[in-house]
Amino acid sequence: MASDAGNYRCIASNTAGIATSAVATLTVNAPPVIGTDPQSLTRNVGETARFIISATGTAPLNYQWQKNGANIGSANSTIYTINPVATGDTGNYRCLAGNMAGTATSAVAVLTVNAVTPPNPRLPPPRA
């Protein structure tokens, strides 16, 4: 438990006297806990998608974003940005936060990418 952290020493005594050990410091490492999960997004092709998480735990924390369960190269911070999005970016995104005490996995956020239909050149322009 985190409340167990602190400085400790041992005092031993008998009829011959008292002996005191050197101070030993106990550090308790807290595993990561996801504080804010990424939110699902719907974007049009060409727009920006940004996923954000927050996590707590003993530093340093490291992060790894995943798409459909596979690691995304160089996606190692609390924010993952796709700019611009394409239809192939549609999928399930989550982030793993880790440290020396363990790993926490965020909830899945779904990215839906809508294809943008180009204007039909045969139609008259809209009236103002």
Buried (B, 14 or more C-beta within 10 A) or exposed (E): EEEEEEEEEEEEEEEEEEEEEEEEEEEEEBBBEBEEBBEBBEBEBEBEBEBBBEBBBBEEBEBBBBBEEEEBEEBEBBEBEBEEBEEEBBBEBBBBBBBEEBEBBBEBBEBBBEEEEEEEEEEEEEEE
